[in-house]
């Protein structure tokens, strides 16, 4: 008799156990809505987080470039002052034909090389490969007393911004 009473209990599962098993089975399945939500969250990470990190890197690089450019203007002031002094002492009131006539020392740096265009009366600081991109020219016109920027490839980094010019 004891065996008959135990058999029905063993074959029949309790209702709580059945509910728990069915709950576990339903949790294992991921529906379309859940999958879409997961994909949206992953998309948000790619849309916002990674570009923000790249923006921080770009700003840091821009700041380094600006730190390289800002000391050049003191050298420009020295060169322009020497040019004006040369012109004042010249019997014809002309600027020198070459920048070497000024006998200035410590004018060129690793990042910039100074040149003079006697036809257009421009003092030019051109970037070298050590700057990161060769050929960018910061131009000071002696007659107009103004700075301009000459970048042959403005889409390539590093760039010098017009806002940095005095």
C-alpha positions in Angstrom: 0.0 0.0 0.0 2.8 2.3 0.8 4.1 1.8 -2.8 0.8 2.9 -4.3 0.7 6.1 -2.4 4.3 7.0 -3.4 3.8 6.3 -7.1 1.3 9.1 -7.8 3.5 11.6 -6.0 6.6 10.5 -8.0 4.9 10.7 -11.4 3.0 13.9 -10.8 5.1 17.0 -10.5 3.9 19.8 -8.2 2.3 22.8 -9.8 5.0 25.1 -8.5 7.8 23.1 -10.1 5.9 23.1 -13.4 5.5 26.8 -13.3 9.2 27.3 -12.5 10.3 25.0 -15.3 8.1 26.8 -17.8 9.5 30.1 -16.6 13.0 28.9 -17.2 12.2 27.7 -20.6 10.6 31.1 -21.6 13.6 33.0 -20.2 16.0 31.1 -22.5 14.2 32.4 -25.6 15.0 35.9 -26.8 12.3 37.5 -28.7 12.5 39.9 -31.6 11.8 43.0 -29.4 14.6 42.1 -27.0 17.0 41.5 -29.9 16.0 44.9 -31.4 16.6 46.6 -28.0 20.0 45.0 -27.7 21.0 46.1 -31.2 19.8 49.6 -30.5 21.9 49.8 -27.4 25.0 48.6 -29.3 24.2 51.1 -32.0 24.1 53.9 -29.5 27.5 52.9 -28.3 28.9 53.1 -31.8 27.1 56.4 -32.6 28.0 58.3 -29.4 30.8 56.8 -27.3 33.4 56.1 -30.0 33.1 59.5 -31.8 33.3 61.3 -28.4 36.6 59.4 -27.7 37.9 60.4 -31.2 36.9 64.0 -30.6 39.0 64.0 -27.4 42.0 62.7 -29.3 41.5 65.2 -32.1 41.3 68.1 -29.6 44.5 67.0 -27.9 46.3 66.8 -31.3 44.9 70.2 -32.2 46.2 71.7 -28.9 49.7 70.2 -29.6 49.7 71.8 -33.1 48.6 75.2 -31.6 51.5 75.0 -29.1 53.9 74.5 -31.9 52.5 77.4 -33.9 52.2 80.1 -31.2 56.0 80.7 -30.6 56.5 81.4 -34.3 54.8 84.8 -34.1 57.6 86.1 -31.8 60.1 85.1 -34.4 57.9 86.8 -37.1 58.1 90.0 -34.9 61.9 89.7 -34.8 62.2 89.2 -38.6 59.7 92.0 -39.4 61.5 94.4 -37.1 64.9 93.5 -38.7 63.3 94.0 -42.2 62.0 97.4 -41.3 65.3 98.4 -39.8 67.1 97.2 -42.9 64.7 99.3 -45.0 65.2 102.4 -42.9 69.0 102.1 -43.3 68.9 101.2 -47.0 69.7 104.2 -49.3 66.9 103.2 -51.7 64.4 102.4 -48.9 64.1 98.8 -50.1 63.7 95.5 -48.2 66.5 93.0 -48.5 66.5 90.5 -51.4 67.0 87.5 -49.1 66.4 86.8 -45.5 70.0 85.8 -45.0 71.0 89.5 -45.4 69.5 90.1 -42.0 72.0 87.9 -40.2 69.4 86.6 -37.7 70.2 83.6 -35.6 67.9 80.9 -34.2 65.2 81.8 -36.7 64.5 78.3 -38.0 63.2 75.6 -35.8 62.7 71.9 -36.3 59.1 72.5 -37.2 59.4 75.8 -39.3 61.8 77.2 -41.8 61.6 80.9 -42.6 61.8 82.2 -46.2 61.4 85.6 -47.9 59.6 86.4 -51.1 61.1 89.7 -52.3 58.7 90.1 -55.2 55.5 90.1 -53.1 57.2 91.3 -49.9 56.2 88.2 -47.9 57.9 86.6 -44.9 56.9 83.0 -44.9 57.3 80.3 -42.2 56.9 76.9 -43.9 56.4 73.7 -42.0 58.8 70.8 -42.2 58.2 67.1 -42.0 59.0 67.3 -38.3 55.8 69.3 -37.9 53.7 66.4 -39.2 53.0 67.9 -42.6 55.4 69.8 -44.8 54.5 72.8 -46.9 52.0 74.7 -44.8 52.9 78.4 -45.0 52.2 81.1 -42.6 52.6 84.3 -44.6 53.2 87.8 -43.3 52.9 90.5 -45.9 55.1 93.5 -45.1 53.1 96.0 -47.1 49.6 95.0 -45.8 51.0 94.1 -42.4 48.7 91.0 -42.2 49.0 87.3 -41.9 47.5 84.7 -44.2 47.6 80.9 -44.3 48.7 78.8 -47.3 47.9 75.2 -46.9 48.3 73.1 -50.0 46.3 70.1 -48.5 43.8 71.5 -46.0 42.0 68.2 -45.7 45.0 66.4 -44.3 46.0 66.6 -40.6 47.7 68.4 -38.9 46.1 71.7 -39.9 46.7 75.3 -38.8 43.6 77.3 -38.2 43.1 80.9 -39.4 41.8 81.7 -35.9 45.3 81.2 -34.5 46.8 83.9 -36.6 47.2 87.3 -34.9 
